[in-house]
Amino acid sequence: MKYEVHVSRGTAGIEREGNTLKVHTRKETVANRANVDVILQLAKYFSVDPASIRLISGARSRRKVIEIPDEHTR
């Protein structure tokens, strides 16, 4: 299943509104740290292996599209 993800700085956490997820991270965008943190948070939220989460678009943007295999979505 594909999700639109909006990333913002702040205390770590995830808010869900339909297929849109708002993910807050304290990590900097330097050296891909923010993207890694977002993927780790999503993996914990969906109880999946981080390797199963695919970043489809938005690697350098606050708006991202990620894909999680359907059998792992709740």
N, C-alpha and C positions, 0 to 999 in steps of 0.2 A: 504494500500500500504506500502511496506517495503522500507526503506531508509538506506543506509550506511551513518554513521555520523562520521566525523573525528573531534575530539575536540582538540583545542589548546588554550594556554593561550594568552591573549591579550585583546584589547578593544572588548567589547561585539558586536556581529554581526553574520550574517549568509550569506554564499556564497553558491549558488546552481549551480551544474554542473550535469545535468541529474538527476539520482537517488542518487547522492552523495551530501551530505550537509557538508560544513565546518562550524563548529560552534566555535566561539571564546568566551571564558569566562574569567572573572577576578577572579572567585572564586577558592578556594583551593580544593584539592581532599579530605581533611579531613572531616570526618563525612558526606560524600556523597554530600557535598555542590555543587561541580561542576556538578554532574549528575542532581541535582534538578534545577540548573540554566539552563542547557542545555534543559531540558524538558520544563521549563517555557518559554524560548526563542522560542522553536519550537511551543509551543501552541500559542504564540502571532503571529508568522510567518504564521501559518496555520489557525489562528482564530478558535481554538478549545479549549475545556476544557482540562487542563493538565491531568486529569484522563483518557482521551481517548487515550493518548499516551502510548504505551507499549514498554518497553526496553526489547528486545528479547535476546540480548547478548552484552557483552562488559562492564559490570558494573564497572570493574576495569581496563579498557583499554581505550586508546585514540580512538580506532576504535570501534564503536558501531553499532548495528543494531536495528532500532526502527520501530515500526509499527503504522500507523495512519489509522483509518477506511477510506475506499475509498470515502465515501460521503463527507469527509472533505478535500481531497487533491485538489490542484489547478494546 
